[in-house]
Amino acid sequence: MARSSQSSSSRGPRHTNAQATVWYRKPFNLMTPEEGQRWLEGLRNQLVHKQQRERAYLDRRAVRGTHTPTDDAYEADQVLESELISLLDRLLEEARKGEQQP
């Protein structure tokens, strides 16, 4: 029996419907104080959620007794993320103080 040079798949042709998402953000130096504060708050919220997802992932793996060098990297990222969240908190605090001064 001769083999055809074409590969057939039981799943049919593969098509991807990938779409790119384009984000636009004003440069920080062109933002109003309110826009800058909202942007910093958004960054902080995203970072907190990222840290929570990673912590949950690490905790699930620990329960299963699974540990790899990637887990070590994620643990180190937890420390970095905490430091960045503290920095963002400080920046937001300073921005709010500046907003209250006449």
PyMOL CGO cylinders between C-alpha atoms (Angstrom):
from pymol import cmd
from pymol.cgo import CYLINDER

trace = [
    CYLINDER, 0.00, 0.00, 0.00, 1.48, 3.32, -1.02, 0.3, 1, 1, 1, 1, 1, 1,
    CYLINDER, 1.48, 3.32, -1.02, 1.60, 6.14, 1.44, 0.3, 1, 1, 1, 1, 1, 1,
    CYLINDER, 1.60, 6.14, 1.44, 0.48, 9.54, 0.34, 0.3, 1, 1, 1, 1, 1, 1,
    CYLINDER, 0.48, 9.54, 0.34, 2.75, 12.47, 0.94, 0.3, 1, 1, 1, 1, 1, 1,
    CYLINDER, 2.75, 12.47, 0.94, -0.08, 14.40, 2.53, 0.3, 1, 1, 1, 1, 1, 1,
    CYLINDER, -0.08, 14.40, 2.53, -0.67, 14.06, 6.20, 0.3, 1, 1, 1, 1, 1, 1,
    CYLINDER, -0.67, 14.06, 6.20, -4.23, 13.52, 7.21, 0.3, 1, 1, 1, 1, 1, 1,
    CYLINDER, -4.23, 13.52, 7.21, -5.60, 14.26, 10.60, 0.3, 1, 1, 1, 1, 1, 1,
    CYLINDER, -5.60, 14.26, 10.60, -8.76, 13.00, 12.17, 0.3, 1, 1, 1, 1, 1, 1,
    CYLINDER, -8.76, 13.00, 12.17, -9.23, 16.47, 13.59, 0.3, 1, 1, 1, 1, 1, 1,
    CYLINDER, -9.23, 16.47, 13.59, -9.24, 18.19, 10.23, 0.3, 1, 1, 1, 1, 1, 1,
    CYLINDER, -9.24, 18.19, 10.23, -7.27, 21.22, 9.19, 0.3, 1, 1, 1, 1, 1, 1,
    CYLINDER, -7.27, 21.22, 9.19, -5.93, 23.37, 11.97, 0.3, 1, 1, 1, 1, 1, 1,
    CYLINDER, -5.93, 23.37, 11.97, -6.82, 27.00, 11.94, 0.3, 1, 1, 1, 1, 1, 1,
    CYLINDER, -6.82, 27.00, 11.94, -5.86, 29.51, 14.52, 0.3, 1, 1, 1, 1, 1, 1,
    CYLINDER, -5.86, 29.51, 14.52, -7.96, 32.51, 15.23, 0.3, 1, 1, 1, 1, 1, 1,
    CYLINDER, -7.96, 32.51, 15.23, -5.27, 34.39, 17.11, 0.3, 1, 1, 1, 1, 1, 1,
    CYLINDER, -5.27, 34.39, 17.11, -5.95, 38.04, 17.58, 0.3, 1, 1, 1, 1, 1, 1,
    CYLINDER, -5.95, 38.04, 17.58, -3.56, 40.60, 18.89, 0.3, 1, 1, 1, 1, 1, 1,
    CYLINDER, -3.56, 40.60, 18.89, -4.58, 43.03, 21.58, 0.3, 1, 1, 1, 1, 1, 1,
    CYLINDER, -4.58, 43.03, 21.58, -3.12, 46.47, 21.27, 0.3, 1, 1, 1, 1, 1, 1,
    CYLINDER, -3.12, 46.47, 21.27, -2.87, 48.52, 24.43, 0.3, 1, 1, 1, 1, 1, 1,
    CYLINDER, -2.87, 48.52, 24.43, -2.30, 52.22, 24.34, 0.3, 1, 1, 1, 1, 1, 1,
    CYLINDER, -2.30, 52.22, 24.34, -1.11, 54.15, 27.33, 0.3, 1, 1, 1, 1, 1, 1,
    CYLINDER, -1.11, 54.15, 27.33, -0.12, 57.76, 27.47, 0.3, 1, 1, 1, 1, 1, 1,
    CYLINDER, -0.12, 57.76, 27.47, 3.48, 58.30, 28.53, 0.3, 1, 1, 1, 1, 1, 1,
    CYLINDER, 3.48, 58.30, 28.53, 3.56, 58.84, 32.29, 0.3, 1, 1, 1, 1, 1, 1,
    CYLINDER, 3.56, 58.84, 32.29, 4.95, 62.37, 31.95, 0.3, 1, 1, 1, 1, 1, 1,
    CYLINDER, 4.95, 62.37, 31.95, 1.90, 63.34, 29.84, 0.3, 1, 1, 1, 1, 1, 1,
    CYLINDER, 1.90, 63.34, 29.84, -0.68, 61.96, 32.28, 0.3, 1, 1, 1, 1, 1, 1,
    CYLINDER, -0.68, 61.96, 32.28, -2.67, 64.18, 34.59, 0.3, 1, 1, 1, 1, 1, 1,
    CYLINDER, -2.67, 64.18, 34.59, -2.11, 63.45, 38.30, 0.3, 1, 1, 1, 1, 1, 1,
    CYLINDER, -2.11, 63.45, 38.30, -5.44, 61.60, 38.39, 0.3, 1, 1, 1, 1, 1, 1,
    CYLINDER, -5.44, 61.60, 38.39, -4.55, 59.49, 35.35, 0.3, 1, 1, 1, 1, 1, 1,
    CYLINDER, -4.55, 59.49, 35.35, -1.15, 58.69, 36.84, 0.3, 1, 1, 1, 1, 1, 1,
    CYLINDER, -1.15, 58.69, 36.84, -2.72, 57.66, 40.11, 0.3, 1, 1, 1, 1, 1, 1,
    CYLINDER, -2.72, 57.66, 40.11, -5.27, 55.40, 38.36, 0.3, 1, 1, 1, 1, 1, 1,
    CYLINDER, -5.27, 55.40, 38.36, -2.47, 53.84, 36.31, 0.3, 1, 1, 1, 1, 1, 1,
    CYLINDER, -2.47, 53.84, 36.31, -0.39, 53.14, 39.42, 0.3, 1, 1, 1, 1, 1, 1,
    CYLINDER, -0.39, 53.14, 39.42, -3.43, 51.68, 41.17, 0.3, 1, 1, 1, 1, 1, 1,
    CYLINDER, -3.43, 51.68, 41.17, -4.08, 49.43, 38.16, 0.3, 1, 1, 1, 1, 1, 1,
    CYLINDER, -4.08, 49.43, 38.16, -0.47, 48.25, 38.13, 0.3, 1, 1, 1, 1, 1, 1,
    CYLINDER, -0.47, 48.25, 38.13, -0.65, 47.50, 41.83, 0.3, 1, 1, 1, 1, 1, 1,
    CYLINDER, -0.65, 47.50, 41.83, -3.90, 45.55, 41.47, 0.3, 1, 1, 1, 1, 1, 1,
    CYLINDER, -3.90, 45.55, 41.47, -2.51, 43.50, 38.58, 0.3, 1, 1, 1, 1, 1, 1,
    CYLINDER, -2.51, 43.50, 38.58, 0.64, 42.72, 40.54, 0.3, 1, 1, 1, 1, 1, 1,
    CYLINDER, 0.64, 42.72, 40.54, -1.34, 41.70, 43.63, 0.3, 1, 1, 1, 1, 1, 1,
    CYLINDER, -1.34, 41.70, 43.63, -3.49, 39.34, 41.53, 0.3, 1, 1, 1, 1, 1, 1,
    CYLINDER, -3.49, 39.34, 41.53, -0.39, 37.90, 39.87, 0.3, 1, 1, 1, 1, 1, 1,
    CYLINDER, -0.39, 37.90, 39.87, 1.20, 37.30, 43.25, 0.3, 1, 1, 1, 1, 1, 1,
    CYLINDER, 1.20, 37.30, 43.25, -1.97, 35.62, 44.54, 0.3, 1, 1, 1, 1, 1, 1,
    CYLINDER, -1.97, 35.62, 44.54, -2.18, 33.33, 41.49, 0.3, 1, 1, 1, 1, 1, 1,
    CYLINDER, -2.18, 33.33, 41.49, 1.45, 32.31, 41.90, 0.3, 1, 1, 1, 1, 1, 1,
    CYLINDER, 1.45, 32.31, 41.90, 1.02, 31.74, 45.65, 0.3, 1, 1, 1, 1, 1, 1,
    CYLINDER, 1.02, 31.74, 45.65, -2.00, 29.50, 45.02, 0.3, 1, 1, 1, 1, 1, 1,
    CYLINDER, -2.00, 29.50, 45.02, -0.01, 27.59, 42.37, 0.3, 1, 1, 1, 1, 1, 1,
    CYLINDER, -0.01, 27.59, 42.37, 2.94, 27.10, 44.72, 0.3, 1, 1, 1, 1, 1, 1,
    CYLINDER, 2.94, 27.10, 44.72, 0.67, 26.03, 47.57, 0.3, 1, 1, 1, 1, 1, 1,
    CYLINDER, 0.67, 26.03, 47.57, -1.10, 23.44, 45.37, 0.3, 1, 1, 1, 1, 1, 1,
    CYLINDER, -1.10, 23.44, 45.37, 2.25, 22.02, 44.28, 0.3, 1, 1, 1, 1, 1, 1,
    CYLINDER, 2.25, 22.02, 44.28, 3.51, 21.90, 47.87, 0.3, 1, 1, 1, 1, 1, 1,
    CYLINDER, 3.51, 21.90, 47.87, 0.44, 19.90, 48.94, 0.3, 1, 1, 1, 1, 1, 1,
    CYLINDER, 0.44, 19.90, 48.94, 1.27, 17.38, 46.19, 0.3, 1, 1, 1, 1, 1, 1,
    CYLINDER, 1.27, 17.38, 46.19, 4.92, 17.30, 47.25, 0.3, 1, 1, 1, 1, 1, 1,
    CYLINDER, 4.92, 17.30, 47.25, 6.07, 18.65, 43.89, 0.3, 1, 1, 1, 1, 1, 1,
    CYLINDER, 6.07, 18.65, 43.89, 9.07, 20.95, 43.75, 0.3, 1, 1, 1, 1, 1, 1,
    CYLINDER, 9.07, 20.95, 43.75, 11.26, 22.07, 40.84, 0.3, 1, 1, 1, 1, 1, 1,
    CYLINDER, 11.26, 22.07, 40.84, 13.71, 24.92, 40.22, 0.3, 1, 1, 1, 1, 1, 1,
    CYLINDER, 13.71, 24.92, 40.22, 10.78, 26.84, 38.73, 0.3, 1, 1, 1, 1, 1, 1,
    CYLINDER, 10.78, 26.84, 38.73, 9.12, 26.76, 42.15, 0.3, 1, 1, 1, 1, 1, 1,
    CYLINDER, 9.12, 26.76, 42.15, 12.26, 28.34, 43.61, 0.3, 1, 1, 1, 1, 1, 1,
    CYLINDER, 12.26, 28.34, 43.61, 12.10, 31.07, 40.98, 0.3, 1, 1, 1, 1, 1, 1,
    CYLINDER, 12.10, 31.07, 40.98, 8.41, 31.70, 41.76, 0.3, 1, 1, 1, 1, 1, 1,
    CYLINDER, 8.41, 31.70, 41.76, 9.22, 31.88, 45.48, 0.3, 1, 1, 1, 1, 1, 1,
    CYLINDER, 9.22, 31.88, 45.48, 11.89, 34.49, 44.72, 0.3, 1, 1, 1, 1, 1, 1,
    CYLINDER, 11.89, 34.49, 44.72, 9.34, 36.33, 42.56, 0.3, 1, 1, 1, 1, 1, 1,
    CYLINDER, 9.34, 36.33, 42.56, 7.00, 36.47, 45.56, 0.3, 1, 1, 1, 1, 1, 1,
    CYLINDER, 7.00, 36.47, 45.56, 9.59, 38.52, 47.45, 0.3, 1, 1, 1, 1, 1, 1,
    CYLINDER, 9.59, 38.52, 47.45, 10.20, 40.80, 44.47, 0.3, 1, 1, 1, 1, 1, 1,
    CYLINDER, 10.20, 40.80, 44.47, 6.48, 41.29, 43.94, 0.3, 1, 1, 1, 1, 1, 1,
    CYLINDER, 6.48, 41.29, 43.94, 6.01, 42.20, 47.62, 0.3, 1, 1, 1, 1, 1, 1,
    CYLINDER, 6.01, 42.20, 47.62, 8.75, 44.82, 47.33, 0.3, 1, 1, 1, 1, 1, 1,
    CYLINDER, 8.75, 44.82, 47.33, 7.21, 46.26, 44.16, 0.3, 1, 1, 1, 1, 1, 1,
    CYLINDER, 7.21, 46.26, 44.16, 3.75, 46.37, 45.77, 0.3, 1, 1, 1, 1, 1, 1,
    CYLINDER, 3.75, 46.37, 45.77, 5.26, 48.27, 48.71, 0.3, 1, 1, 1, 1, 1, 1,
    CYLINDER, 5.26, 48.27, 48.71, 6.93, 50.69, 46.30, 0.3, 1, 1, 1, 1, 1, 1,
    CYLINDER, 6.93, 50.69, 46.30, 3.64, 51.25, 44.45, 0.3, 1, 1, 1, 1, 1, 1,
    CYLINDER, 3.64, 51.25, 44.45, 1.87, 51.79, 47.78, 0.3, 1, 1, 1, 1, 1, 1,
    CYLINDER, 1.87, 51.79, 47.78, 4.45, 54.42, 48.69, 0.3, 1, 1, 1, 1, 1, 1,
    CYLINDER, 4.45, 54.42, 48.69, 4.11, 56.16, 45.31, 0.3, 1, 1, 1, 1, 1, 1,
    CYLINDER, 4.11, 56.16, 45.31, 0.33, 56.17, 45.63, 0.3, 1, 1, 1, 1, 1, 1,
    CYLINDER, 0.33, 56.17, 45.63, 0.56, 57.55, 49.16, 0.3, 1, 1, 1, 1, 1, 1,
    CYLINDER, 0.56, 57.55, 49.16, 2.81, 60.37, 47.92, 0.3, 1, 1, 1, 1, 1, 1,
    CYLINDER, 2.81, 60.37, 47.92, 0.46, 61.07, 45.00, 0.3, 1, 1, 1, 1, 1, 1,
    CYLINDER, 0.46, 61.07, 45.00, -2.52, 61.29, 47.36, 0.3, 1, 1, 1, 1, 1, 1,
    CYLINDER, -2.52, 61.29, 47.36, -0.64, 63.64, 49.70, 0.3, 1, 1, 1, 1, 1, 1,
    CYLINDER, -0.64, 63.64, 49.70, 0.26, 65.88, 46.76, 0.3, 1, 1, 1, 1, 1, 1,
    CYLINDER, 0.26, 65.88, 46.76, -3.37, 65.89, 45.72, 0.3, 1, 1, 1, 1, 1, 1,
    CYLINDER, -3.37, 65.89, 45.72, -4.46, 67.19, 49.14, 0.3, 1, 1, 1, 1, 1, 1,
    CYLINDER, -4.46, 67.19, 49.14, -2.00, 70.10, 49.24, 0.3, 1, 1, 1, 1, 1, 1,
    CYLINDER, -2.00, 70.10, 49.24, -3.28, 73.44, 47.86, 0.3, 1, 1, 1, 1, 1, 1,
]
cmd.load_cgo(trace, "trace")
